[in-house]
Amino acid sequence: MTSIGDEAFSCCTGLTSISVDSDNSVYDSRNNCNAIIETATNTLINGCKSTVIPDSLTSIGNQAFYGCTGLTSVTIPDSVTSIGNQAFYGCTGLTSVTIPDGVTTIGLWAFYRCTGLTSVSIPDSVTSIGKYSLGYNMRYEKIEKIDGFTIYGVPGSAAEQYANDNGFTFIEWEDAMIGDVTGDGNITISDVTAIQCHVAELELLTEEQLSAADTNGDGEINIADATHLQMYLAEYDVVLGKQN
């Protein structure tokens, strides 16, 4: 096989496994990622709900996860620089996404109809955000905004411009940073798990995530930060970012 057309696996909601023969010279499924990657360009062109995006990728292609309603979370590696048009269109099960440093372009309608996504953090590296990329849905053939959609970013950045142009709430990312380790704009048990995984060296955090993970403000990342955050979530009298 040397060619795969647009939307080849779109709306295949039950698809859990994708594999390319190791002898294929055009495509690959490196690291058992459950996706199809165009080898020459390091672009993921088709994924499914169990895809694990490899660290070596530079692009997520147009319509790569189109209509994949079973996708509930996605980790985009730091190596990715662009997210294509309609890349996650209609991924209604997606509730959080972290756009890593290094991404410069988010394509047209990239996260359109992601109704479970109520906020997103966008790094300063992003210089271009396409029309209807974030915070929009279609009901009865009418384009509507997702109520209360919040964009976290750096003042003066493309994120703030997009928020202002489209009437979304914009919050300076630093204001919401402490405790929001996953960068999804919310502080949940997932942030506790992220700290625990870092301490156990199962999944190391980026520099920005490390700043967010220092929940007790002592300059170190250890199990005390996870405990501190758990206490915060349990509504004890805990102030994030300060020793307590």
Secondary structure as the mmCIF struct_conf table of DSSP 4:
data_model
#
loop_
_struct_conf.conf_type_id
_struct_conf.id
_struct_conf.beg_label_comp_id
_struct_conf.beg_label_asym_id
_struct_conf.beg_label_seq_id
_struct_conf.end_label_comp_id
_struct_conf.end_label_asym_id
_struct_conf.end_label_seq_id
TURN_TY1_P TURN_TY1_P1 ASP A 6 CYS A 11
TURN_TY1_P TURN_TY1_P2 THR A 13 GLY A 14
TURN_TY1_P TURN_TY1_P3 SER A 22 ASP A 23
BEND BEND1 SER A 25 VAL A 26
STRN STRN1 TYR A 27 ASP A 28
HELX_RH_3T_P HELX_RH_3T_P1 ARG A 30 ASN A 32
BEND BEND2 ASN A 34 ASN A 34
STRN STRN2 ALA A 35 GLU A 38
TURN_TY1_P TURN_TY1_P4 THR A 39 ASN A 42
STRN STRN3 THR A 43 GLY A 47
TURN_TY1_P TURN_TY1_P5 LYS A 49 SER A 50
TURN_TY1_P TURN_TY1_P6 ASP A 55 SER A 56
STRN STRN4 SER A 59 ILE A 60
TURN_TY1_P TURN_TY1_P7 ASN A 62 GLY A 67
TURN_TY1_P TURN_TY1_P8 THR A 69 GLY A 70
STRN STRN5 VAL A 74 THR A 75
TURN_TY1_P TURN_TY1_P9 ASP A 78 SER A 79
STRN STRN6 SER A 82 ILE A 83
TURN_TY1_P TURN_TY1_P10 ASN A 85 GLY A 90
TURN_TY1_P TURN_TY1_P11 THR A 92 GLY A 93
STRN STRN7 VAL A 97 THR A 98
TURN_TY1_P TURN_TY1_P12 ASP A 101 GLY A 102
STRN STRN8 THR A 105 ILE A 106
TURN_TY1_P TURN_TY1_P13 LEU A 108 ARG A 113
TURN_TY1_P TURN_TY1_P14 THR A 115 GLY A 116
STRN STRN9 SER A 119 SER A 121
TURN_TY1_P TURN_TY1_P15 ASP A 124 SER A 125
STRN STRN10 SER A 128 ILE A 129
TURN_TY1_P TURN_TY1_P16 LYS A 131 TYR A 132
BEND BEND3 LEU A 134 GLY A 135
STRN STRN11 TYR A 136 ARG A 139
TURN_TY1_P TURN_TY1_P17 TYR A 140 GLU A 141
STRN STRN12 LYS A 142 LYS A 145
HELX_LH_PP_P HELX_LH_PP_P1 ILE A 146 ILE A 146
TURN_TY1_P TURN_TY1_P18 ASP A 147 GLY A 148
STRN STRN13 THR A 150 GLY A 153
TURN_TY1_P TURN_TY1_P19 PRO A 155 GLY A 156
BEND BEND4 SER A 157 SER A 157
HELX_RH_AL_P HELX_RH_AL_P1 ALA A 158 ASN A 166
TURN_TY1_P TURN_TY1_P20 GLY A 167 GLY A 167
STRN STRN14 THR A 169 GLU A 172
HELX_RH_3T_P HELX_RH_3T_P2 TRP A 173 ALA A 176
TURN_TY1_P TURN_TY1_P21 ILE A 178 GLY A 179
TURN_TY1_P TURN_TY1_P22 VAL A 181 THR A 182
BEND BEND5 ASP A 184 ASN A 186
HELX_RH_AL_P HELX_RH_AL_P2 ILE A 189 VAL A 199
TURN_TY1_P TURN_TY1_P23 ALA A 200 GLU A 201
BEND BEND6 LEU A 202 GLU A 203
HELX_RH_AL_P HELX_RH_AL_P3 GLU A 207 ALA A 213
TURN_TY1_P TURN_TY1_P24 THR A 215 ASN A 216
BEND BEND7 ASP A 218 GLY A 219
BEND BEND8 ASN A 222 ASN A 222
HELX_RH_AL_P HELX_RH_AL_P4 ILE A 223 LEU A 233
TURN_TY1_P TURN_TY1_P25 ALA A 234 GLU A 235
BEND BEND9 ASP A 237 ASP A 237
TURN_TY1_P TURN_TY1_P26 LEU A 240 GLY A 241
BEND BEND10 LYS A 242 LYS A 242
#
